[in-house]
Amino acid sequence: MSHSPFERHVEAYDRWYDDHEGAYRAERTAIEHALPASFESSRALEVGVGTGRFAAPLEVSLGVDRARAPLKCSHSRGVRPIRGVAESLPIAENTLEVALAVTVLAFVDPRRTLTELRRVLVDDGMLVVAVLDRASPPGKRYQEHADESPFYADATFLSADVTADALEEAGFRIDRRLQALFDHPAELAPDSIRTVDVRDGHGDGLFAVFRAVPEDG
């Protein structure tokens, strides 16, 4: 059995989204703003899909993850599970219309993963990437307690600027930047956010979202 915390503590991981419903809603809304108004669900993939908390409500029908237990959970939410790693996706070249990567770059080789995502996207496809911005004020506080979490103890958080550079190096052009979560998520109790705050740009919010398209598309 894998020693991955995402295998051993899948129920606790999935429960985070219920315990921090306000933060989850803000993250999901930011991603919704970045996604195209319409796309073919069967040609949309989330890398690092986990338990399907984003793919399922956003109608992304395919999900890749290296951990078996979360994939079972995402399957129960209607996402087609594909076991694999982000740096070598088991997806044919030029087949996807939309690709989504939510906080997964902290756990993988970012440049190899983004290069793979460019490979599997069609030339007029779209990539949406979200990271926990380590350079933001809440990101700095978040890192102080990251080693207290079994899920983030080994994560390597990226700044928004580093993520932007990696996207461009992988052959993408960024056409929108969004941010959310301007307080530490632990402070965002279920009833603490009644109006979701999603802003343009980066630097203030913990949750940084990029919409990017292939440079030669």
N, C-alpha and C positions, 0 to 999 in steps of 0.2 A: 504494500500500500504506500502511496506517495506521502512524503512528509510535508507537503505543501499545506499551509494553514487553510487555503481555500478548499482543500479536500477534507481536512479534519474538522473544520469549524464552519462548514457551509451554512448551517442554520443560523449561527450567530452573525455571519456575514450578511445573509439575506435580511435578517431582522433589523440590521442597522437602518435600512431604508424606511422601515415602519417607525422606528424609534426617533428618527430624524426626518420626519415627513416634510417639514418645511424646507430643509436643505435639499432633499431629493427633488421636491417640486421645482425649486429654483434651478437646479442643474438640468432637469428635463426640459424646462421652458427655454433655457439658453440654447440647448441643442436643437429644439424645435425651430427656434428662430434662424438657426444656421442651415438646416436642411432645406432642400428644394420643396416647393409647394406640392409637387406631385412627383412620384417616381414609382418604378415597378418593384414591388416588394420582393419578388423572387430574384431580383438582381441587386439586392442590397444586403450587405454583410456587416456585422459588428465583430471586430477583432478583440479578443479578450471579453467575450460576451458575459462571462460569469453566470449569474442566475437569471439573466434575461430582463433585468429591471429597466433597461433602456430599450433594448431591441424590441421587446414585445409591445409596449405602448406606442412606440414610434413606427411600428409596422415594418421593421427590418426583419426579414424572414429567415436569414441565415446567421449562424453564430459560430465562431471558431474559439476554442479554448483548449488549453493543454490539460486542464483538470477535469476529471470525469464527473465528480459529484455536482459541481455547478451546472455542467451541461445537462444533467438529468433534470435539474430544476428549470432551466431555460426551456427545455423540451416540453415540460408540463405547462409552460406559458405559451406554447405555440411556435417556438423558434426551432428551426431545423438545426440540430447540433452537428458540428463537425469538429472532430478532435484533431488538433494540430498546434503548431507553434507560429507565432507572429512573424518570425524571421524567415520562415519557409512555408508559406501558405499553400495548403493543398487545393488551390484554386487555379483554373486555367487562365492564361494570359488574356487580357483585354475582354473580360466577361462581365464585370460589375459596373453598374450604373452609379451606385452610392456605396461608400465605405465609411464606417464609423469606428472610432477608437477613443474610448472614454477612460482616461487615467491609466491606460495600459502601458503607455510609454515609460512609466516609472519602473516597470518590471521586466523590460526587454531591452534589446539593443535598438535604440530609437532610429538610428539611420538605416540599419538593415531592414527594420520593420516598415519604415516609410518608403524605402525603395521597393519592397515587395508590394505594398499597397499601390504604388504607381504602376507596377507591372500588371496587376489584376484589373485595374480600372480601364474602361474605355477612354478614348482620347477626350471625349466631352463629358466624362464622369466628374464626380464630386467627392471630396474627402472632408469629413468633419472630425476634427481632433480636439479632445478636451484634456487639459492637464491641471494639476494642482500647482499653481504658480508659486514657486518657492521664494520669489523675489517680492511678492506682494506683502503688505503688512500682516494680513491673517495667515499667509503662507509661512512667514517667519515664525509665528506663534505655533502653527501646526507642527512644524518640524521639531520644536522643542519637546513635543510629547509623542512623536511618531513611534519611537521605540517602545512605547507602552502598548502598542497595538500589535497583535500577532500578524496582522495583514500588512502593515506598513513598516515594520521594523527593518526589513531588508530592501525597501523601496529606495530608488534614487530619483528624488523629485527634480523636475526641470523648471527653469524659469520660462516665462512667455517668450523672452528674447531668444533663448537657446532653442526653443521649439520652433520659432519662426525661421531661424537659420537652418535647422535640420530639414524643415519642409522645403525650403528653397533649394538646398543641396540635393534633395531627392527628386527635383524636377517639378515642383509645385509652385503655383502663384497664389498667394493669399489674397482673397477678395473680401473677406469680412472677419472682424475680430470682435468678440463679445466677452463679457465678464459678469460673474454673479458671485454671491456669497462674500459679503463685505465684513462679516464677523466670523469667528471660529465656528464651525458646524456644531460643536458641542453646546454652543449657546443658542442654537436654533431649535428650540423645542417644537413639537408638532404644531402648536398654536401660535408660534411666535412670528410667522410670516403669513400675513393675510393678503398682501399685495406683493407679488414677486417682483424683485428689482433686478432687471437685466439691463446692462449698459453697454454702449459701444466702447471699444478700446480694451486696453490691458493695463495692469499695474496696481489697481486698487482691490480687485476681487480675487479671492482664492481660486475660483473656478474659471479658468481661461479657455475660451473656445475659439477655434480657427475654422473657417470654411476656406478650402483651397481647391483649386482646379489644376489639371495638368498644364504645365507651362506651354507645351506644344500642342495643346488641345484646341 
